Amino acid sequence: MNIFETTADYTTCPANLAVYVDYILQGTHFSGREEIEDHLACCPKCASEYAGLLGMALGNMIYPLLDLVLDVEAGAVDLDLLIEYNRHWFEICTLLEENAGAAAALSHIGLLQSLDSCLG
């Protein structure tokens, strides 16, 4: 059974978006991935909610990197992957015409690229 009865099913999708963001960023198992992706492709409201959640999750991943600047031995971080995730966020925000999210994504990309050049 499809987890969405219609493209206007706003009650089921938001409840699964956090799990979908975890799937995108962490590769965790999520059996409803295809249904979420189909729904996001045709539902601007849920796509906007997804962009917001993705932005918050990426912010939570990036801001601790400031500690990495002070202590390079703090741990291994895949900066290229974080840059790629932020490019994905930027593309979504651009499609949705969410200028604030797109600007934040570009800011994250710039910060990560600068950090990568300093550490590399």
PAZAPA-4460 file (N, C-alpha, C; in steps of 0.05 Angstrom, whole numbers, plus 32768, in hexadecimal, padded with zeros to 4 digits):
% residues 120
    n_x    n_y    n_z   ca_x   ca_y   ca_z    c_x    c_y    c_z   seq   type   mol
   8011   7FE8   8000   8000   8000   8000   8012   8019   8000     1      M     A
   800A   802C   7FF0   8019   8045   7FEF   8013   8055   8009     2      N     A
   8028   8060   8015   8024   806E   802E   8015   8089   802A     3      I     A
   8012   8092   8011   8003   80AA   800C   7FEB   80A3   7FFB     4      F     A
   7FD4   80A9   8005   7FBB   80A4   7FF5   7FB8   80B7   7FDE     5      E     A
   7FC0   80D0   7FE2   7FBF   80E5   7FCE   7FD7   80F7   7FD1     6      T     A
   7FDB   8108   7FBD   7FF2   811B   7FBF   7FEC   8130   7FD3     7      T     A
   7FD3   8131   7FDD   7FCC   8145   7FF1   7FCC   813A   800D     8      A     A
   7FD8   8123   8011   7FD9   8116   802B   7FF0   8123   803B     9      D     A
   7FEA   8139   8049   7FFE   8148   8058   8002   813D   8074    10      Y     A
   7FF3   8129   807C   7FF6   811F   8097   800A   8109   8099    11      T     A
   800C   80F8   8084   801F   80E2   8085   803C   80EB   807D    12      T     A
   803E   80FC   8069   8058   8104   805F   8069   8112   8074    13      C     A
   805F   8127   8081   8070   8135   8094   807A   8123   80AB    14      P     A
   806A   810F   80B2   8072   80FD   80C7   808A   80EB   80BF    15      A     A
   808D   80E8   80A4   80A3   80D7   809A   80BA   80E7   8090    16      N     A
   80B8   8101   808F   80CE   8111   8083   80E8   8110   8094    17      L     A
   80E5   810F   80AE   80FE   810E   80BE   810C   80F3   80B9    18      A     A
   80FD   80DE   80B6   8109   80C4   80B0   8116   80C5   8094    19      V     A
   8109   80D3   8082   8114   80D5   8067   812E   80E6   8067    20      Y     A
   812F   80FB   8076   8147   810B   8079   815E   80F9   8084    21      V     A
   8158   80E9   8098   816C   80D7   80A3   8175   80C3   808D    22      D     A
   8162   80BA   807D   816A   80A8   8067   817D   80B7   8054    23      Y     A
   8177   80CF   804D   8188   80DF   803A   81A3   80E3   8046    24      I     A
   81A5   80EC   805F   81BE   80F4   806B   81CE   80DD   8077    25      L     A
   81C0   80C9   8081   81CE   80B3   808F   81CD   8098   8081    26      Q     A
   81BC   8096   806C   81B9   807D   805E   81AA   8068   806E    27      G     A
   819A   8071   8082   818A   805E   8092   8174   8052   8081    28      T     A
   816C   803A   8088   8157   802D   8079   813C   803C   807B    29      H     A
   812E   803F   8065   8114   804B   8065   8104   803F   804E    30      F     A
   80F1   802E   8055   80E2   801F   8041   80CF   8031   8031    31      S     A
   80C8   8048   803B   80B5   805A   802D   80C3   806F   801C    32      G     A
   80DC   806B   8015   80EC   807E   8007   80DF   8086   7FEC    33      R     A
   80D7   8073   7FDC   80CC   8078   7FC2   80B2   8088   7FC3    34      E     A
   80A1   8081   7FD7   8088   808F   7FDA   808D   80AC   7FE2    35      E     A
   80A0   80B0   7FF5   80A7   80CB   7FFD   80B1   80DB   7FE5    36      I     A
   80C3   80D0   7FD6   80CF   80DE   7FBF   80B9   80E5   7FAB    37      E     A
   80A7   80D3   7FA5   8091   80D8   7F92   807F   80EF   7F9D    38      D     A
   807A   80ED   7FB7   8069   8102   7FC3   8076   811D   7FC3    39      H     A
   8090   811E   7FCA   809E   8137   7FCA   809F   8144   7FAE    40      L     A
   80A0   8133   7F9A   80A1   813E   7F7F   8088   814C   7F76    41      A     A
   8071   8147   7F84   8058   8153   7F7B   804B   8163   7F92    42      C     A
   8058   8166   7FA8   804B   8174   7FBF   805E   818A   7FC9    43      C     A
   8059   81A3   7FC0   806B   81B9   7FC9   806B   81BD   7FE7    44      P     A
   8055   81B8   7FF4   8054   81BC   8011   8067   81A9   8020    45      K     A
   8066   8190   8019   8078   817C   8025   8095   8180   801C    46      C     A
   8099   8188   8003   80B4   818D   7FF9   80C1   81A4   8008    47      A     A
   80B1   81B8   800E   80BB   81CF   801E   80C2   81C6   803A    48      S     A
   80B1   81B5   8046   80B6   81AA   8061   80D0   819A   8061    49      E     A
   80D4   818A   804B   80EC   817A   8048   8105   818C   8047    50      Y     A
   8103   81A1   8037   811A   81B4   8034   8121   81C0   804F    51      A     A
   810D   81C7   805F   8112   81D2   8079   811F   81BE   808C    52      G     A
   8115   81A6   808C   8121   8191   809E   813E   818A   8095    53      L     A
   8142   8188   807B   815C   8183   8070   8170   8199   8078    54      L     A
   8166   81B2   8076   8177   81C8   807E   817F   81C8   809B    55      G     A
   816C   81C2   80AC   8172   81C0   80C9   8186   81A9   80CF    56      M     A
   8182   8192   80C2   8194   817C   80C6   81B0   8182   80BD    57      A     A
   81B2   818F   80A6   81CC   8196   809C   81DA   81AB   80AD    58      L     A
   81CA   81BE   80B8   81D5   81D2   80CA   81E0   81C4   80E3    59      G     A
   81D2   81B0   80ED   81DB   81A1   8104   81F4   8191   80FE    60      N     A
   81F8   818A   80E5   8211   817C   80DD   8228   818F   80D9    61      M     A
   8222   81A7   80D0   8238   81BA   80C9   8242   81CA   80E0    62      I     A
   8231   81D4   80F1   823B   81E6   8106   824F   81D9   8119    63      Y     A
   824C   81BF   811F   8261   81B3   8130   827D   81B2   8122    64      P     A
   827D   81B6   8107   8296   81B6   80F9   82A8   81CE   8101    65      L     A
   829B   81E2   810C   82AB   81F9   8115   82BF   81F0   812B    66      L     A
   82B7   81DC   813B   82CA   81D1   814E   82E1   81C3   8140    67      D     A
   82DB   81B8   8129   82F0   81AA   8119   8306   81BE   8111    68      L     A
   82FE   81D6   810B   8312   81EA   8103   8326   81EF   811A    69      V     A
   831C   81EE   8132   832D   81F3   814A   833D   81DA   8151    70      L     A
   8332   81C2   814B   833F   81A9   8152   833C   8195   813C    71      D     A
   8350   8195   812A   834F   8184   8112   834D   8167   811A    72      V     A
   8356   815F   8131   8355   8143   8139   833A   813B   8145    73      E     A
   8327   814D   8143   830C   8147   814F   82FE   8130   8143    74      A     A
   8303   812A   812A   82F7   8113   811E   82F7   8115   8100    75      G     A
   82F1   80FF   80F3   82F0   80FE   80D5   82D5   8108   80CC    76      A     A
   82D5   811A   80B9   82BC   8125   80AE   82BF   8124   8090    77      V     A
   82AA   811A   8083   82AA   811A   8065   829E   8134   805B    78      D     A
   82B0   8147   8057   82A7   8162   804F   829B   8161   8033    79      L     A
   82A6   8151   8021   829B   814F   8006   827E   8146   8007    80      D     A
   8278   8133   8018   825C   8129   801A   824A   813E   8025    81      L     A
   8253   814D   8039   8243   8163   8044   823F   8179   802F    82      L     A
   8253   817E   801F   824F   8192   8009   823A   8188   7FF6    83      I     A
   823B   816E   7FEF   8227   8163   7FDD   820B   8164   7FE8    84      E     A
   8208   815E   8002   81ED   8160   800F   81E3   817D   800D    85      Y     A
   81F5   8190   8012   81EC   81AC   8011   81E6   81B5   7FF5    86      N     A
   81F3   81AA   7FE1   81EB   81B0   7FC6   81CF   81A5   7FC0    87      R     A
   81CA   818E   7FCA   81AF   8182   7FC7   819A   8194   7FD4    88      H     A
   81A0   819E   7FEC   818E   81B0   7FFA   818A   81CA   7FEA    89      W     A
   81A0   81D5   7FDF   819E   81ED   7FCE   818C   81E9   7FB6    90      F     A
   818F   81D2   7FA9   817F   81CD   7F91   8161   81CB   7F98    91      E     A
   815B   81BE   7FAF   813F   81BC   7FB7   8134   81D8   7FBD    92      I     A
   8143   81E7   7FCC   813A   8203   7FD4   8137   8214   7FBB    93      C     A
   8148   8211   7FA8   8147   8220   7F8F   812D   8219   7F80    94      T     A
   8127   81FF   7F7E   810F   81F6   7F70   80F6   8201   7F7E    95      L     A
   80F7   8202   7F98   80E0   820B   7FA8   80DF   8229   7FAB    96      L     A
   80F4   8237   7FA0   80F7   8254   7FA2   80F7   825D   7FBF    97      E     A
   8105   824D   7FD0   8109   8254   7FEC   8125   8261   7FEE    98      E     A
   8125   827B   7FEB   813E   828A   7FE9   814F   8288   8003    99      N     A
   8142   8289   8019   8151   8287   8033   815F   826D   8035   100      A     A
   8151   8257   802F   815E   823D   8030   8174   823A   801C   101      G     A
   8170   8244   8004   8185   8243   7FEF   819D   8253   7FF8   102      A     A
   8199   826A   8004   81AF   827A   800D   81BE   826C   8024   103      A     A
   81B0   8260   8036   81BD   8251   804C   81CD   823A   8041   104      A     A
   81C2   822C   802D   81D1   8215   8021   81EA   821F   8014   105      A     A
   81E9   8235   8006   8201   8240   7FF9   8216   8248   800E   106      L     A
   820C   8253   8024   821D   825B   803A   822C   8242   8046   107      S     A
   821C   822D   804A   8228   8214   8054   823D   8209   8040   108      H     A
   8237   820A   8026   824A   8200   8012   8263   8210   8013   109      I     A
   8261   822A   8015   8279   823B   8016   8289   8236   802F   110      G     A
   827C   8233   8046   828A   822C   805F   8298   8212   805D   111      L     A
   828A   81FE   8052   8296   81E3   8050   82AE   81E3   803C   112      L     A
   82AB   81F1   8026   82C1   81F2   8013   82D9   8200   801F   113      Q     A
   82D4   8215   802E   82EB   8223   803B   82F8   8212   8050   114      S     A
   82E8   8204   805F   82F2   81F2   8073   8303   81DB   8066   115      L     A
   82F8   81D1   8050   8306   81BC   8042   8321   81C5   8038   116      D     A
   8323   81DD   802D   833C   81E7   8023   8350   81ED   803A   117      S     A
   8346   81F5   8051   8357   81FA   8069   8362   81E0   8074   118      C     A
   8352   81CB   8074   835B   81B2   8080   8369   81A0   806C   119      L     A
   8364   81A4   8052   836F   8193   803E   838A   819C   8035   120      G     A
***
